[in-house]
Amino acid sequence: MVYTNTSDGFQLSYPPDLILTRLTNVQVNDRGANFGPNQLTGSQLAFPDSDISGTNLISASINIATVPCVATEEGTTVTNNGISWKFWESGDAAMGVSLHVVTYQTRRHSMCYYLALSTMLHNMDRYEDPATRPKEYDKHKFDAILQEVVQSFQFTK
């Protein structure tokens, strides 16, 4: 599938089983593109329940946002498809739940473009009984899908 954002001038490809939703209230902070109180817009590629059920995942999505750049984030510089990206990982945990975010940011003119894989999961150590423990989600599979999306990203104007 191809997602084209004509107003922000880019397109990217994504697997057909991901669910595309246009969202408002995107918050961009040190954890990447999340959804919160700021009045910005973005899109989300949500992973289907079939990728989540039976694992320790609560939710997983690739968040897409374009915002005016205030500063370029710190991070490792990587190049995909001729585009230079800043890459970083962040996370947080509380009450047996962890948030892990893998973020790619590129800059063009005065705009910053974010692609961020956000996974929320139950910590495995909370399951004392192996019979009730879900299988651990396949982090490599989700990271590979994010890589495919980043590699397909291209500017259209």
Wavefront OBJ file of the C-alpha trace (Angstrom):
o trace
v 0.000 0.000 0.000
v 1.125 3.577 -0.619
v 0.390 6.533 1.646
v 0.751 9.938 -0.040
v 0.638 13.178 1.896
v 0.266 15.860 -0.775
v 0.185 18.803 1.645
v 3.502 17.836 3.294
v 5.010 16.496 0.072
v 5.953 12.884 0.785
v 4.881 9.329 0.245
v 5.766 5.964 1.710
v 4.822 2.325 1.328
v 3.518 0.049 4.054
v 2.343 -3.565 4.385
v -1.338 -4.068 3.467
v -2.288 -5.510 6.863
v -1.426 -2.261 8.706
v -4.397 0.020 9.365
v -3.945 3.649 8.249
v -5.700 6.338 10.282
v -5.435 10.122 9.971
v -5.150 11.642 13.446
v -5.080 15.021 15.096
v -3.352 15.999 18.342
v 0.093 14.641 17.502
v 2.719 15.495 20.076
v 6.368 15.435 19.080
v 8.775 15.257 21.982
v 11.987 13.501 22.990
v 10.227 10.164 22.550
v 9.344 10.835 18.937
v 5.917 11.278 17.400
v 3.269 10.333 19.940
v -0.318 11.405 20.284
v -1.157 14.024 22.881
v -2.378 17.554 23.532
v -0.654 19.629 20.819
v -2.821 20.699 17.892
v -0.864 19.058 15.088
v -1.908 16.398 12.623
v -0.389 13.115 11.620
v -1.191 9.583 10.622
v -0.863 6.229 12.273
v -0.208 2.794 10.841
v -1.626 0.448 13.474
v -0.607 -3.200 13.578
v -3.555 -5.594 13.391
v -4.766 -7.612 16.366
v -3.389 -10.749 14.720
v 0.141 -9.396 15.311
v -0.615 -8.479 18.930
v -2.913 -11.116 20.440
v -1.224 -13.911 22.365
v 1.877 -11.763 22.978
v 2.899 -9.338 25.685
v 2.075 -6.407 23.362
v -0.737 -4.060 24.322
v -0.484 -1.942 21.177
v 1.903 -1.195 18.319
v 1.850 1.484 15.645
v 4.037 3.521 13.352
v 3.267 7.173 13.928
v 3.845 9.660 11.107
v 4.116 13.396 11.759
v 5.351 16.521 10.009
v 5.968 19.566 12.172
v 7.919 22.821 11.990
v 11.477 22.132 13.161
v 12.570 23.793 16.349
v 15.820 21.866 16.639
v 17.318 18.773 15.133
v 17.223 15.886 17.567
v 20.338 14.199 18.856
v 20.814 10.713 17.545
v 22.690 8.468 15.209
v 22.700 9.607 11.581
v 21.623 6.967 9.077
v 20.872 7.231 5.363
v 17.987 5.403 3.732
v 16.921 5.864 0.122
v 19.245 8.887 -0.190
v 17.643 10.676 2.782
v 19.633 11.458 5.927
v 17.749 10.574 9.129
v 18.445 11.005 12.831
v 17.653 7.752 14.632
v 17.140 7.136 18.348
v 15.346 4.821 20.750
v 13.636 5.776 23.982
v 11.260 4.300 26.480
v 9.632 4.386 29.850
v 8.087 1.908 32.246
v 5.634 1.964 35.149
v 3.215 -0.414 36.824
v 4.320 -3.462 34.817
v 3.929 -1.745 31.443
v 6.712 -0.500 29.156
v 6.680 1.953 26.288
v 9.398 1.592 23.667
v 9.741 4.082 20.795
v 12.083 3.861 17.802
v 12.181 7.213 16.000
v 13.502 8.409 12.660
v 13.556 12.157 11.969
v 14.562 13.930 8.781
v 14.544 17.603 8.021
v 13.677 19.404 4.808
v 13.543 23.172 4.579
v 11.973 24.229 7.894
v 9.953 21.037 8.460
v 10.770 17.883 10.424
v 9.358 14.536 9.331
v 8.977 11.797 11.945
v 8.405 8.072 11.592
v 8.174 6.419 15.000
v 7.434 2.824 15.945
v 5.663 2.900 19.296
v 5.140 -0.341 21.206
v 3.404 -0.644 24.554
v 3.831 -3.971 26.287
v 3.390 -5.878 29.504
v 6.696 -6.605 31.217
v 7.340 -10.350 31.124
v 8.574 -10.451 34.727
v 5.058 -9.708 35.968
v 3.989 -13.252 35.018
v 5.113 -15.604 37.779
v 3.145 -18.571 36.468
v 4.553 -19.824 33.130
v 1.090 -21.134 32.251
v -0.316 -17.577 32.127
v 2.712 -15.977 30.488
v 2.118 -14.777 26.917
v 4.824 -15.233 24.345
v 7.188 -12.319 23.943
v 6.479 -10.270 20.832
v 8.903 -10.451 17.927
v 10.723 -7.101 18.210
v 12.830 -7.868 15.137
v 9.695 -8.302 12.995
v 8.297 -4.915 14.041
v 11.679 -3.178 13.621
v 12.005 -4.704 10.130
v 8.596 -3.341 9.136
v 9.604 0.134 10.355
v 12.800 -0.181 8.306
v 10.761 -1.023 5.198
v 8.576 2.039 5.739
v 11.591 4.331 6.303
v 13.356 2.947 3.226
v 10.281 3.604 1.075
v 9.901 7.230 2.220
v 10.418 9.795 -0.520
v 9.725 13.466 -0.997
v 7.239 14.295 -3.755
v 7.745 18.051 -3.968
l 1 2 3 4 5 6 7 8 9 10 11 12 13 14 15 16 17 18 19 20 21 22 23 24 25 26 27 28 29 30 31 32 33 34 35 36 37 38 39 40 41 42 43 44 45 46 47 48 49 50 51 52 53 54 55 56 57 58 59 60 61 62 63 64 65 66 67 68 69 70 71 72 73 74 75 76 77 78 79 80 81 82 83 84 85 86 87 88 89 90 91 92 93 94 95 96 97 98 99 100 101 102 103 104 105 106 107 108 109 110 111 112 113 114 115 116 117 118 119 120 121 122 123 124 125 126 127 128 129 130 131 132 133 134 135 136 137 138 139 140 141 142 143 144 145 146 147 148 149 150 151 152 153 154 155 156 157
